[in-house]
């Protein structure tokens, strides 16, 4: 049997963990055809099938599962050893993969990323923006960014950016034509721009005042899955939107939107960067957290 190379073993672990050649190829930064060829050679040289493939899925065989169970901690130890060497030379290096929602991604790009990249030129930052909440460990990310209320309890969380308010907004023209809702229940008589969540479920607008919480499935002819598009649609007079305040800031400033139901829209805990506390924290992630905290200290003093 020809002994497998380290790159072949890493390729197998990626495919077996992601259960997808496409996701594994994206994580490794290689083409799917190249990754498939690597796995075929690995199985041929080892003389045993490690993966069962169909047109829609990939799963480990019994032999593949046993190999992954032994291989995964070994490769993790190797990664930690390499990170340890980077720590000794005092210069973080390698790839830092962070999964984030779009709003937080925009904030990080404007406030943290420029300083981080300038300070650590040997780090490659892979920032993936998507709406759905993913398992960052399973998907091969070093950290994730989401609203504090959405983060699993077993994660270490670093808050940033301050609190967030979800606000109801509409164009002055819409308000002039249809009036303003006085309480959330009035929305049932209005035209609303509804939101489809990443999992496919339609979002019920949530309001709170003096300990009273309401959840309303608002009516409307338009459903969108992007906050920026909802803001644009509301500014165009298509109805009332319910969005995080940071997305509506510019349109509110120039008078294209006005806020509604102000006293029913309290602030909530904002975004956090989170990562598993039971794993070794790679030096690029520690460096990113340091810059994030530095930015936050400057923001709090401003």
MODA-V940082 format. One line per field, one symbol per residue. phi: phi as a letter, one per 30 degrees, with the letter a starting at -180 (. if undefined). Layout:
phi=???
//
This chain:
phi=.dddddddddddedddddhaddddddddibddddddddddddddddiadcbccbdcbbbddedddddddddedddddddddddddddddibebjcccbcbddddddddddcceedddddbddcccccccadddcdddddicdabbadedcdeddcdccdaiidbcdbcbadedddddcicdcbeddddcccccdbcdedjdddcdcbaahiccbbbdddlcbbbbbddddddddddidkccbbdeddceddddcidbbdbhedcbddbeddbcbadddcddddddddddddedddddddddd
//
